[in-house]
Amino acid sequence: MNYTVLAYFIYLPVAIAMTVWVARTLHQNGRVFLLQAFRGREDMADSVNLPPRRRFLPDQPRFHRDGPALR
C-alpha cells in the first residue's frame, strides 16, 4: 500500500470525527452567542441553531397515499 493512501485512510476518519465534534459543540454552546447577536430574539436564535443532523442531511422524502409529494 502506498504511503499516501495510508495517510488518507488515517486522515479521513479523524477529519470526520473532528467535524462532528465541532458541530455538536457549537450547537450546544452557540445559543448564548446567537441570542446576543439577534438582540434577544429567541425565535431567530433557535431557528439558526439547528442540530447538526438537520443541518447536514437532506430532508427525507415524504410519501402520500397517491404517490410521492411534489416539491
N, C-alpha and C positions, 0 to 999 in steps of 0.2 A: 504494500500500500504506500502510496506517495505521501510525503510529509504534509503537503498542502491539503490533501483530502483528510488526513488525520486531524489537522488543525481545524478544519471546518466541522468535523464531527464533534469536536470538543467545544468549539465556539458557538455553534447553533443552539444547543440546549441551554448553555449559560446565558446567551443573549435573550432567549425566550423567557427563561426564569426571571431574569432581571427586569424585563419589560412588564411581566405580570406583577411582580413585587412592587415596582414603582407605581403602576396603575392603581393597585389596591391601596397603597399608602396615600397617594394623592386623593383618592376617593374618600378615605376615612378622615383625613385631616384637612381637606380643602374647603369644607363648608364654611368655616370661620372666615377664611380669606374671601370667599365669594360673597358672604353676607356684607363684609366691609366694602367690597368692590361694587356691589349693587345697592349700596346705601340702605341695607336692612330689608330689602325686598326678598322675603323668604321664597316666594313662588319662583322668582327668577333664579335664585341660587340653587334651589332644588332641581329645577329643570336642566340646568347646565351640569350639575354634579351627578351625572348618571353612573350607575355601577359599570365596571369595566366590561362585563359581558354584553350589556345593552349597547355600549359604545362601539365595540369592535365587530360584533357578529351581526349579520343582516337579519331582517325580520323573517320569521318563519312564514311559509305560505299558508294562507287561510283558505279553507275549502268550504263551500256551501253545498247544500243538498243538490243544487242544479249543476254544479261544476266549480272549477276554480274561480276565485274572485278576480275581477279585472281591476288593475290599478291605474 
